[in-house]
Amino acid sequence: MSPHSFRHVVATILGDAGLSARITADVLGHADPAMTHRHYMARGRTHQAAADALDRAVQGVEE
């Protein structure tokens, strides 16, 4: 995992927890929360099947 990908994980966790782009920007050290939202928090819709597959892979569970 690269530092950049870790920052995305942190932003995703904070966003999913309902924290604002301002708070997330502060945590990531960004001056502009709009940039934080645009580059780290804005994403398309979630796909549960993809999340489940990734979860199984990380946990080492075979189908």
C-alpha positions as CSV (number, residue, x, y, z in Angstrom):
1,M,0.0,0.0,0.0
2,S,1.4,3.4,-1.0
3,P,1.0,6.5,1.2
4,H,-1.3,7.9,-1.5
5,S,-3.6,4.9,-1.4
6,F,-3.6,5.0,2.4
7,R,-4.8,8.7,2.2
8,H,-7.7,7.5,0.0
9,V,-8.6,4.8,2.6
10,V,-8.5,7.4,5.4
11,A,-10.7,9.8,3.4
12,T,-13.1,7.0,2.6
13,I,-13.4,5.9,6.2
14,L,-14.0,9.5,7.4
15,G,-16.5,10.1,4.6
16,D,-18.4,6.9,5.3
17,A,-18.5,7.9,9.0
18,G,-20.4,11.0,7.9
19,L,-17.6,13.5,8.6
20,S,-17.5,16.6,6.5
21,A,-15.0,17.4,3.7
22,R,-13.7,20.2,6.0
23,I,-12.8,17.7,8.8
24,T,-11.3,15.3,6.3
25,A,-9.3,18.1,4.7
26,D,-7.9,19.0,8.1
27,V,-6.9,15.4,8.8
28,L,-5.2,15.1,5.4
29,G,-3.6,18.5,5.7
30,H,-5.5,20.2,2.8
31,A,-6.3,23.9,2.8
32,D,-9.2,23.5,0.4
33,P,-12.0,21.1,1.4
34,A,-13.4,21.3,-2.2
35,M,-10.1,19.7,-3.4
36,T,-10.4,17.0,-0.7
37,H,-14.0,16.2,-1.8
38,R,-13.2,16.2,-5.5
39,H,-10.1,14.0,-5.3
40,Y,-10.6,11.8,-2.2
41,M,-14.3,11.7,-1.3
42,A,-16.3,11.9,-4.6
43,R,-17.0,8.5,-6.0
44,G,-19.6,6.7,-7.9
45,R,-22.2,4.4,-6.4
46,T,-21.2,1.5,-4.2
47,H,-21.3,-2.1,-5.5
48,Q,-21.9,-4.6,-2.7
49,A,-20.8,-7.6,-4.8
50,A,-17.4,-5.9,-5.4
51,A,-17.1,-5.0,-1.7
52,D,-17.9,-8.6,-0.7
53,A,-15.3,-10.0,-3.1
54,L,-12.6,-7.7,-1.8
55,D,-13.5,-8.6,1.8
56,R,-13.2,-12.3,1.1
57,A,-9.9,-11.8,-0.7
58,V,-8.4,-9.7,2.2
59,Q,-9.6,-12.3,4.7
60,G,-8.3,-15.2,2.6
61,V,-11.7,-16.8,2.3
62,E,-12.2,-18.9,-0.8
63,E,-15.6,-19.2,-2.5
